[in-house]
Amino acid sequence: MSASGPLRAQAARVLAQVLAGRSLKAVLGPAEARIADPRDRGLLHAIVLAGVRGAIRYRALLAMLLQKPLPARAAPVEAALVAAFAQIETLQLPAHAVVAETVAAIRALRLEAFAGLGNAVLRRWLRERDALAARLDDNEQAFWRHPQWLIDALRHDWPGDWQRILEAGNAEAPMWLRVNRRLGSRDDCLARLQAAGLPATAHPQLPDALRMDPPQPVTKLPGFAEGRFSVQDASAQYAAQLLDPQAGQRVLDACAAPGGKTSHLLERRPDVASVLALDSDPSRLARIGENLERLQLRDTNVELRSGDAGDPSGWWDGRPFDRILLDAPCSATGIGRRQPDVRLHRRADDIADLSRQQARLLDALWPLLAPGGRLLYAVCSVLRAESEAVLTPFLARHPEARVLPLAVERARRMEGGVAQCLPEPEGGDGFAYALLVRD
Ligand SMILES: C[S@@+](CC[C@H](N)C(=O)[O-])C[C@H]1O[C@@H](n2cnc3c(N)ncnc32)[C@H](O)[C@@H]1O
């Protein structure tokens, strides 16, 4: 067995679990934590991400190369082959080494009976690569590496941009930091990073945002453990700025876990009267606590609670809020480059369910807003079904709700007061915002 055979075997195991329906985040983090060498860890990460992003294409390729589908017990072999295609085609690793490592991985997975088949499949692909690529590219899903329902929805919603959105979903995500200005200025943070030989660029419109070029493992960045910054996408950093709570106000963060936006609100305005950080998932609620701890925000007036935002009778004390953030559960189609497994796991029918759920949460939270108060609706989605189609009927049902204009760089203005960010190669993710005021 070659030295890195086991690494490819680990990558195949992780990928097989994602292909079987498990969340990428849930399986990749623990697998990375078991690898001591940072270079091996980085390679595992790159192989799994490229495999998940390319899974639709590479499964179609595999179907062309196999006479009959692999049996269920050979799922890790399928994953090892998908990973091999991704390593050669996407990561551009040397083909002969990848073939040898993949065959070694299949043996290490105790699926020796498939080692010869794996070798033959990869060698045939390398011989017939151009002809097979031409056939693959005729298949729209294989070409765009996204499911047909999502390609169709994006083409419908964004006739001039859908290809750009799909390309963004297949690319590496930029890394954005959010500086905790309670503990030091953005310039200080930039200077520390530069002194450590880690180049970063300030965002032109977001006062806390820095882009790391190239992305780095967070543990390599000076100041992370002391809470000097967080990793948070640029588009997500608009939430605290748009909601703009003032000193002494009561704030509700209705879908708060893991606390990215709760902590940003508190970093900017530790002098609010209170922030209630609510989430329906108690295990995710614990993550908010850990983030507040690291960011040294435990001394602020924040309360963590588990509860259904759609049923305030279970957790509301009856006193209105001046600011409400509804960062609603959504399709995550705006962050496909960060969570590429979403395209494998979501189904077309989920979108209508999510849209109904978003409308339910909005209707339930609206009465909790004080007169003159503001509610910010946010989703990391690029589908109109989760933005315009939620807001427009809501506004028709609630004449006392008025939309406020939003200053969001490069965002599209849409119906229902929505500002839509599309994913940008060196910018933020796809995100939709709408800010409502209660007259
Ligand atoms: C988009 S995430 C929130 C991200 C978070 N605001 C941040 O910035 O870190 C949506 C969250 O909504 C929670 N959620 C889903 N349905 C909910 C409900 N009915 N009530 C409260 N929280 C809910 C999920 O558990 C999930 O943590």
The ligand as a Gaussian input file, in Angstrom:
#p B3LYP/6-31G(d) Opt

LIG

0 1
 C      -29.848000      30.139000       8.161000
 S      -29.677000      29.341000       9.688000
 C      -29.326000      30.676000      10.743000
 C      -27.897000      31.160000      10.712000
 C      -27.611000      32.176000      11.804000
 N      -28.512000      33.301000      11.771000
 C      -26.176000      32.710000      11.716000
 O      -25.958000      33.778000      11.187000
 O      -25.277000      32.017000      12.229000
 C      -31.332000      28.998000      10.090000
 C      -31.552000      28.498000      11.496000
 O      -32.956000      28.448000      11.692000
 C      -33.235000      27.450000      12.645000
 N      -34.680000      27.181000      12.553000
 C      -35.338000      26.452000      11.625000
 N      -36.649000      26.484000      11.862000
 C      -36.837000      27.258000      12.966000
 C      -37.973000      27.671000      13.729000
 N      -39.195000      27.274000      13.377000
 N      -37.776000      28.443000      14.796000
 C      -36.529000      28.841000      15.172000
 N      -35.427000      28.472000      14.492000
 C      -35.585000      27.699000      13.411000
 C      -32.304000      26.332000      12.235000
 O      -32.081000      25.445000      13.319000
 C      -31.055000      27.099000      11.819000
 O      -30.168000      27.165000      12.891000

